[in-house]
Amino acid sequence: MNVDLMDRIIIGSDHAGFNLKETIKQHLSDRGYTVIDVGTCDEGQVDYPDFGDKVAEKVSSGEFTRGILVCGSGVGMTIVANKFPNIRAVLCLDEETARLSRLHNNTNILVLAGRRTDAEKGKAITLVWLTTEFEGGRHQRRLEKIRKIESRICR
């Protein structure tokens, strides 16, 4: 089977997001996505920046078009991911935020809060995020403005 780049997802978590990451990973695999897991591999304490770095770097470089990160609150992973060029990471606690983040912002990293999001909600958010297409139009103009800011700051 020839796997489309859009069907490849890179995923990572810290210890607080491990269980939700495992649930999401299986959920996506069951739906035909190829999921590459960069860790962590258990609930032993780790530092979230190490895993946020791995996922964001691969999306930033274009090796993956989208990634998913999970930590306890989702805040730390969001901060880490958004340090990388070309990354638009969003913390989603509900499906509407996931939908709008794709429609209007063309987000490329979904961040979930392992301590605030149960398995069913996490699966629902993830599917909405993965299946919603970017609307373009006036939103593209805004993304171009963000790119200009990013290029000015990240020299």
N, C-alpha and C positions, 0 to 999 in steps of 0.2 A: 504494500500500500504506500502510495506517495503521500507523505504527511505535509499538509499545507503549513507554512510558518505560523499562521493564525491559530492552528490547532496545537501548537507547542507552547506550553506554559511552564515557566520556571517558578518554583515556590520555595519559601524558606520561613523559618520561625525561630523564636527563642523558646525556652522551656515553658513559659506561660502560654504560648500559642501552639505548643506541640500537638495536643489532642485535636484541636480544631483543624490544624494543618493536615493531619492524617485523615480526618473525615473529608475535607475538601479534596485532597489528593485522590482518594478512592472514588469520590463522587464524580470527579472530572474524568478519571480513567474509565469509569463505567459508561461515560458518554462519548468515548472515542478520542478524548484529548490525550496527547503525549505529555506527561507531567515529569519534569526534571526536578528532583528534590535536592536542595543544597544543604539541608539540615535545619535544625538540629535533629538528632536521631533518638532522643529520649527526653525525659522530664528533668534531667540533671541541669543544674543552674549553669547558664551561659550568658554571654553579653549580646544583646540584640544587635548592636552595630555590626558585629561580625557577619551576621546573616543578611541584614539589610544591605550591606555592602556587596555581597555576592550576587544577590538578585538584581539590584539597581545597576551594577556595572554591566551585567549581561544585557539588560534592556537598553541602557544608555548606548552601548556599542552597536546595537542593532542585531545582536545574535538571537535575541528573542524579541517579539513585538509586544508581549505583555508578561507581567509577573504578578505574583501574589505574595504578600508578607503578612505574618501574624505574630503579634506580641500581646502582652497582657492588656494594655489599654489601646494599642494601635498608634499611640502618639509618637513613641520613640522611633518606630519603623518608618513612619511618615516623614519625620524630620530627616532621618538618615537618607532615605531614598531621594528626597527632593534636593539634596546637595549635588546630585549628579546632573550633568547637562542632558537636556532632552527628556527629562523625567517629569511626569505629571502624576504624582502619587496622591491617592485620596483615601482617607479613612472613611469607611462606610459602616454605619450602624443600622441601615435599613435599605430596602430595595429602591426607594425613590431617589435617595442620594446616589446610589450606584447608577441608576438610569440617567439622571441628569449629568453626572460626572462624565459619562460617555457621550451623551448627546451634545453637550455644550463645551466640554473641556478636553475631549478625546484623551481621557486619562489612560495611562499605560501600566500603572501599578495599582492594584487594589490592596488596601491594607484593612485587615480585620482585627477586632479586639477580642482576643481569646477569653478574657475574663468577663466580657459583657455580651458575647454573642453565642447563643447555643447552636448546636449542630444544624438543626433544621433552618434556622434563620441564616446561618453562614452559607449553607448550600443555596438558599434562595437568592441571597445577595450576589453570590458569585455567578450564578447563571444569568441573572439580569445584567450584570456587568459585562459578562462575556458575549452576550447575544445582542446588546444594544449597539447600534452603529453611530458613529459620529455624524452629526447633522450638517456640518460645514457652514457655508454661507457666512453670515455675520460673525459666527463663532470662530471661523478660520481667521478672520481679520484680527480678532482678539488674541488668538494663539500666536500670530505673527508678532504682535506687540510684546507678548511674553518672551518670545525668542530673542527679540532685540534687546530687551532688558537683560536676559540671561547672557547674551554674547558680550554686552558691555561690562557686566559684573565678573564674568568668568574668564577674563583674558589671561 
